[in-house]
Amino acid sequence: MVTTIIAVAIPIFVVAYVLYFIRVLRGPTIPDRVLAVDALSFDLVVFLIVLSILFRSPILPAVAIVLALWTYALDIFIAKYLERKEMGE
């Protein structure tokens, strides 16, 4: 049952990654690109959790948590940068 669900989920993740990557490359604005990288990162976190269930690996959830926290920190940094840029400083 789990392998069937994962076999269906993997192509969906691949399509999502391709679409996010296209959005990262084409833009059109920096916030659009940041949002695409953010979505790509959080989808990668979910995919790592799915793989950890499939492979029964105890290390992959820890890697996923670190990636999620790093992505959140990146979001905060970019939001502060864009806010500062908007204010003209």
N, C-alpha and C positions, 0 to 999 in steps of 0.2 A: 504494500500500500504506500509506504513512504517513498520507495524508489519510483513508483509511478507518478506520484505528485512531483517529485524532484525532476523526473524526466520531462514533465510538462512545464515546470517552472524555469528550467535552464534556458530554453529558447526564448521565453518571454524576457528574461533578464538580458540576454544577448541583444535582442531587438531594442530594449530600453537603453542599454549602454551605447549602441550605435547612434540612436537618436540624440542622446545627451551629448555625445562626442561631436556630432554635427552642430548642435547648438553652441558648444564651446568654441568651435572653429569659426562659425559664421556670425555669432553675436546676436543682434546688431549693436547692443550696448554692453558696457562692462557689467552692470547688474544682471543682465541676462546670462552672461557667461559665468558669473559667480553662482547664480542659481543653478545652472546646469552642472557645474562642478560639485556643488553641494548635493544635488540630487544624485549624481553619479556616485559620490562618496557614500551617502547613506544607503543607496541600493547595494553597493559593494559590501557594506556592513551586514545587510540582511542576507545577501548571498553567502557570506562567510558563515553566518549562523546556520543557514540551510546546509552548507557543506559540512559543518561540524556535526549536525544531526546525521547526515549520510555516512560520514566516515567515523563517527563516534570519537571525535578528537577533542580532548579537553583544552587544547591550546588555542584553537580558533576563536572561541568566544572572547578570550582575553585580547586577542589581536583585534577583533571587531570592536570591542569597547574602547581600546586605545585609538583606533581609527575614528570612531564616532566623536570622541573627545577632541581629537586633533582637528577634525572638520568643524566642530563647534567653535573652537578657538580661532580658526581661520575666518569663520563668518564674523565673529566679533571684531577681529582686526580689520577686515575689509570694510565692515560697516562704519567703523570709526574713521578709516581713511577716506571713504566716500563722503562722510558727513563733514570732515574737515575740509575736503576739496570743495564741497558745495558752499561752505561758508566763506571761502576765499582766503583761507589762511595758508 
